[in-house]
Amino acid sequence: FSSLKPPLIFVLNLSSINGGVNFYDTKLTNLDALINVTTLGNLELNRNNQLINLDGLNSIAEVNGRVRIVYHEQLADFCGLKTLMDTDFFGEYLVNSNIFNPTKEEILIGNCKL
């Protein structure tokens, strides 16, 4: 997926992506095309400098691998990960070098955006 450009219309009807999602250096401003996805293998977001929130990930309740979200100049809203954190996500969680870098615990208590 990393080489794809918006719109990501074809993703709208998927509920599971076994291999995961990796968006690197895109011009995406949101992840709304993933709104129906409930299960991922991995979630990796890196240097998507126009991305401002993760609201399109609201339905994700299971990630079987890791969550890695790094180097986003404008990403200040991680509330889209609340459903995942509510399910006791136990995989690797690496969030750093963003404008805001909440821990799993902060997302759980609602401190998920600037």
N, C-alpha and C positions, 0 to 999 in steps of 0.2 A: 504493500500500500504506500510505501514511502515516496514513490515517484508519481503518485496520482495527484491530480489537481482537482479542486472543486469544480462542479458539484459532485458529490459522492452518492448520487441518486441510487445506484445499484445496491448499496448497503442497506437501504431503508427497510427491507423486508427480512433481513437476517436476524436470527435471535441468538445464534452462537457462532463464534469465530474461534475454532480450535487452535490455530497457529498463533493467534494474537494479532495485535495492531501495532504498527510502528510508523509513526509520522515523524519525519525528520526534515527540517528546513522547508516547510511548506508555507503557503500564504493563507492557511486556514484561520478564520476568526472564531470558529466554533466547531463543535463535534456533533452537531445536531443530526447528522446522517446516521449516527450510531444509537439513536434514541430507543430502538427496539431490541438492541443487543442486551442479553442478560448474562452471557457467559463468554469469557475470553481465556485464551491461553496465557498471553502476556499483554501488558499495556506499556508501550514505550513511546514517549513524546519527548522530542529533543529539538530545541532551537526553532520552534514555530512562533516567531516573534510577533505575530498579529493575534495569536490566541489569547482571549481575555477571560474565558471561563471554561468549566468542564461540565456544563449543564447537560450536554448530550449523553453523558455517561450515567445519568440518574437511574437507569434501569439495570445497570450491571450489579449483580448480586454475587458473582463468582469470578475470580481470576485464579486460574490454576498454577500460575507461575509468579511473575514479578510485576510490580508497578514501578515504573521508572519515569519520572517527569522532571526534566532538567533544562536549564538555560532558556527560560521564557521571559522576555523583557516586560511583557504586559500581563502575564497570568497572575491575577490577584483573587480568583474565586475558585476554590476547590470543593464547593458544596456538592457538586455532581458526584463525588466519591462517597457521600454519606451512606447510601444504600449498601455499598460494598463494605464499608467499615462496620455497619450495623450487623453484618453477617460474620463477624469475628475473622476477618481476613488475616491469615497467618503467613502469607508469602512475603517475599522481600519487598520492602517499601523504601524506595530511594527518591526523595524529593529535595532538590537543592538548586541553588543558583537561579531561582526565579525571583520575581519581585516580592513574592510571599511564599513561605515554605512551611506549611502546617504539618505537624506530626499526625499520626493516626488518631491519637487521643484527642487532639485539638479538633479534628474534624468530627469525631464522635460527640463532643459536647457543644458543637455548633459554632466553634471558632474557626470557620472555614473560609473566610474572606476578609480582605482588608476593608 
